[in-house]
Every structure is written in C-alpha cells, then in structure tokens.
Amino acid sequence: TGPHTAGSEYAEPFLLAVLASGGLDAEYVRGERNTLYRRGENGEEVPVTDFVGGYGSLMLGHNHPEINAYAKELLDGGTPVHAQFSRHPYANDVAAALNRIVQRERGDDESYYAIFANSGAEANEAAMKHAELDRGLRLAALAEEIDGHITEVTVRVADGTAVLPAGSADSVEELAAEVRRRNEAQFARPPLFLVPEGGFHGKLAGSVQLTHNEGYRLPFRALAAQARFVPRDQPGALRKIVEEERAKVLDLTVEGGEVQLVERDFPLFTAFVLEPVLGEGGIHELTPAFAQEVQQVCAETGIPLVIDEIQTGMGRTGTFLAATRLGLKGDYYTLAKSLGGGIAKAAVMLVRRPLYRGQFELAHSSTFAKDSFSCLVALKVLELLEAGDGAVYRTAAERGERMLAMLRAVRDEFPEVVKDVRGRGLMVGLEFHDQSEAAAEPLRQVARSGFFGYFVAGHMLRAHRIRVFPTSSAVNTLRFEPSVYLTDEEIGRLETSLRDVCAIIRDTDGGSLAPV
Ligand SMILES: Cc1ncc(COP(=O)(O)O)c(C/N=C/c2cc(O)cc(-c3ccccn3)n2)c1O
C-alpha cells in the first residue's frame, strides 16, 4: 500500500480506463487460495472468488503457505539469486525433475535439455530461435552437400566420365551457374511456422506472429517470421498447406554416365507450434484426429513439433502435460505460469536431446533466467504436484468434472443462452450464444459492443463477487481456471452467479449487464 499518485495515472492508463468502463477496475490488496480481497468502502477486506487464476498461473492458488514459507527461508538464507555465468545446480535439478516427469508421461526414455526463461512468450521465443538455429545449420549442410556434388559433376564432365544430357546446357559451367542461381532464390526464402487457427503463444516480437488474434499480431508482422494458421477441423488442410509451401532445391548427380538434375526438399518450416488445449483462443481441445495428423505430417517432413504447455501444463488438465491424453509427443515443450508457484517468474523450454545444438547456450541468454530463487521455487512446485503419486493431478481432474457437471446443468437449463461448455480439469469455458440480434435493444448493444463477456464479468464481480474473464479472442466465452483447492462452495457460488446472468439474458432486456 505505497503512496498512490491519485489523479495522475502513469502505468497503462488506457487499459485502466477500459477496465473501469466495464466496472472491472477493482483494486486487490491480498490473495490466498482461490480468493482475492478488495478494499471495501469502509476499508474492510471484501473476498472475491477468483476464477481467472492468473490466467492459469495459480494451479496451487494465491500465496500457497508452503511455497511462501519456503521462499522466505530461501531469502533469509541469502540464496544467490543473481549468480550468472556460474554453476546453477538448482536449474539442473529442475531440468532433471522435468525429464523424469516428461518421460513418465510420454512413456519413453527420450531426454531433454532445458533452457530457462522468465515468461511464457520468452520460452516460446527460445524454442523458435533454437529451431531456427537448427534449421539454418541443416540448410547450410544441404547447401554444402549440393556444392560438393556440383564440383564433382563438373570434374567428371571435364575428364569425360560423364556427359551432359542433350539440350540441357551448352556447358557444365552454365548448368552449374543456373542450379546455383535457382537454389540461392530458394535458400533466401524466409522461414515459416505452422500454428493451429486460434493459437496463442505470447505477445513478444517473434511469438506474437504465432498468435492468431489479428489485433495482437498484424501491427507487428513486419518484425518477424510469419506463421501459416492451420484449420483444426479440416482433415487434410495441414498437408495442403505444407504442399503449397513446399520448397525444393536442385542437385546434380550422374546416372549411367549422364548428368541428372534432381529436386530435393529443403526445410522451409522452422517448427509447428501448438497448445493441446487452446486457452486464450477460447478453450478448445485439439481433437485426437488433428493431433495425429500433425504428428504424422511433422514426422514425414521433419518439421519439429513445439508443444506449448504454458497454460495447459503443470497438471491443469489432469495430467502434468495436456499432450499426454492426446498421445502427442513433442520435440520441444514450453512451460511457465504455474511453474513459478504463484510468486516467481519461471519458464523453461525443453529440447529433445538428438535435436540439441549446444552452441545455442552461448547465443541465447537472459539476466534473470535460471536464477536460484525461481528454480528452487519451481522445484518445490514440482514436488508438491508430484506428491502422493500425483494426487494434485487426480484432484484437478475430479474438480474439473464437478465444474463441468455444473456448467452443463446451467447450459441445459438455459439452452437459448448458453451455446457450449468445453475444456477439461481446471481449464474449462462456457460460451454464450451471440446476442447481437436479441429482441431487447440494451442486450443487443451490450452484445454488439464487442465486450459482451467483459460486461458479464463486470456484473458477476459487482453482484456476486466472482472474478472471471473472457479473452479478446473469444469475447463470448468465460474461462474458469481456478486452483486445485477449488471447493464445492465456490462451485456453488459460481453456479448462482451464472444462473443469475442467464436469467438476465433470457428474461430481461439485459440492461443490468451494462455497468452503472
Ligand atoms: C499457451 C500460452 N503460451 C504463451 C503464453 C505467454 O506467456 P506470458 O504471458 O508469460 O508471456 C500464454 C499466456 N497467456 C496469456 C493469456 C491467456 C489467457 O487464456 C487469457 C489471457 C488474457 C489476457 C488479457 C485479458 C484476458 N485474458 N492471457 C499462453 O496462454
């Protein structure tokens, strides 16, 4: 509660104004488990049940007592938070623990190297950069191999042990020059990424180009490599896109004493990046069919698969990795959010050992990444998640089923208001029908504002002290991402607030949804 610069806002005043317009500009003064406390008129603490859950960063709730006590112990003990360019045994311990967990969930013994970061987007950027370093090195090796073949063929034509095919070129030098010219143009093509439509992978300069939301992505498209966005529900669409973008280079060989011109694929795609469950995109689980097509096409074409578990991971969907349920296996995994236990900024990118390029460690780094405090907190988080043979994962699954059962009951009672209920574990969503054509003018206005879900959220906060948000990529879908400590009482209060909202939409002109 530092000095407040009342009346002169400096930190993102525009966003504050947008929040205020929806009655969402609450100030929270304390948090624990699934509850945030706001300051009431008389200075008292007013409890608000938090289903935003730090957008998925609070698998173990706000200010988990054991994590906080451990953090205090670390700081009191003088942990060397900043010891860059030295041994970081605690980072290795996190990486070793993650290897054990990932191997168990994959059901194999693939091992992974770890690169640490400070945020989810940064972990994704590290994966993008490593995959691009790897692609560049493979390209260079291919170019060198072709160059060697051109030289070899030139020598053989010169010493008469090979001849040019009739009509191909006046000389082998001319043919070699034409091959080199066409290859240069191909090698110079900018790399592409592949991402499912609706994907969200961060908002930094590189990662934002993998985020489908045009508002986030388009203003900055000139800054980074582009993605092709793949429909999630059209079998064959991925293969079609890969075919469309297929890049070939020319090579020379000698068959039966005659010079042959052959075409060879070269890796234009840096990586396929996906979330097993789209979070910011509105809670959409990838279908097993789509997951299988992605795995097959990536295996056939040698495109590395980056599985972004930043929001879905850490047990949120009932297994440590959400990909496990889909049987989806990644070359890279990225984790963040709940890895920091609700108090540290910890993120990590895992690279499958055969793909690893050690020189990446010298080219990529960040001041705060891999610090002792974040790593030791992350280790404590993994310990808590893995305790009791993964009791937290089972609880997440069970609590998710309870939440989904309630949401489905609300949908069944208000079918003209609720369009869909989706998700799994502690990552579920409820989608409202679009009310843009509603009979009542006020409801139409709220729906046409483009902020429908935010107005609903404002009402739930004011009238029911429930904190929830849609996302700007899915404004009609409320997303519920509470901690594993979710109680039946909290589910009951959520149900009451949702039934109230549905009744307002069905039985009134909706005017009460607009903030006072
Ligand atoms: C899969 C995935 N990959 C990388 C990131 C980027 O992580 P960082 O934010 O740590 O950089 C996220 C971060 N998620 C942000 C997010 C996720 C979400 O579901 C909603 C909102 C959001 C943002 C503003 C208003 C309402 N909702 N933001 C993510 O979900």
The ligand as a MOL file (V3000), in Angstrom:
LIG
                    3D

  0  0  0     0  0            999 V3000
M  V30 BEGIN CTAB
M  V30 COUNTS 30 32 0 0 0
M  V30 BEGIN ATOM
M  V30 1 C -0.4950 -21.0010 -24.2640 0
M  V30 2 C 0.2870 -19.7580 -23.9150 0
M  V30 3 N 1.5270 -19.5860 -24.4320 0
M  V30 4 C 2.2530 -18.4820 -24.1350 0
M  V30 5 C 1.7620 -17.5060 -23.2950 0
M  V30 6 C 2.6080 -16.2840 -22.9790 0
M  V30 7 O 3.0230 -16.3470 -21.6500 0
M  V30 8 P 3.4480 -14.9830 -20.9300 0
M  V30 9 O 2.1820 -14.1700 -20.7770 0
M  V30 10 O 4.0160 -15.4530 -19.6200 0
M  V30 11 O 4.4330 -14.3160 -21.8110 0
M  V30 12 C 0.4850 -17.6570 -22.7260 0
M  V30 13 C -0.0020 -16.5880 -21.7960 0
M  V30 14 N -1.3820 -16.4790 -21.7000 0
M  V30 15 C -1.9210 -15.3290 -21.6630 0
M  V30 16 C -3.3520 -15.2800 -21.5720 0
M  V30 17 C -4.0150 -16.4730 -21.5870 0
M  V30 18 C -5.4090 -16.4040 -21.4770 0
M  V30 19 O -6.0760 -17.5360 -21.5060 0
M  V30 20 C -6.0610 -15.1910 -21.3590 0
M  V30 21 C -5.2940 -14.0520 -21.3470 0
M  V30 22 C -5.9560 -12.7790 -21.1940 0
M  V30 23 C -5.2770 -11.5930 -21.3910 0
M  V30 24 C -5.9480 -10.4040 -21.2350 0
M  V30 25 C -7.2910 -10.4360 -20.8780 0
M  V30 26 C -7.9250 -11.6470 -20.6950 0
M  V30 27 N -7.2590 -12.7950 -20.8510 0
M  V30 28 N -3.9650 -14.0810 -21.4710 0
M  V30 29 C -0.2820 -18.7940 -23.0510 0
M  V30 30 O -1.5360 -18.9680 -22.5680 0
M  V30 END ATOM
M  V30 BEGIN BOND
M  V30 1 1 1 2
M  V30 2 1 2 3
M  V30 3 2 2 29
M  V30 4 2 3 4
M  V30 5 1 4 5
M  V30 6 1 5 6
M  V30 7 2 5 12
M  V30 8 1 6 7
M  V30 9 1 7 8
M  V30 10 2 8 9
M  V30 11 1 8 10
M  V30 12 1 8 11
M  V30 13 1 12 13
M  V30 14 1 12 29
M  V30 15 1 13 14
M  V30 16 2 14 15
M  V30 17 1 15 16
M  V30 18 1 16 17
M  V30 19 2 16 28
M  V30 20 2 17 18
M  V30 21 1 18 19
M  V30 22 1 18 20
M  V30 23 2 20 21
M  V30 24 1 21 22
M  V30 25 1 21 28
M  V30 26 1 22 23
M  V30 27 2 22 27
M  V30 28 2 23 24
M  V30 29 1 24 25
M  V30 30 2 25 26
M  V30 31 1 26 27
M  V30 32 1 29 30
M  V30 END BOND
M  V30 END CTAB
M  END
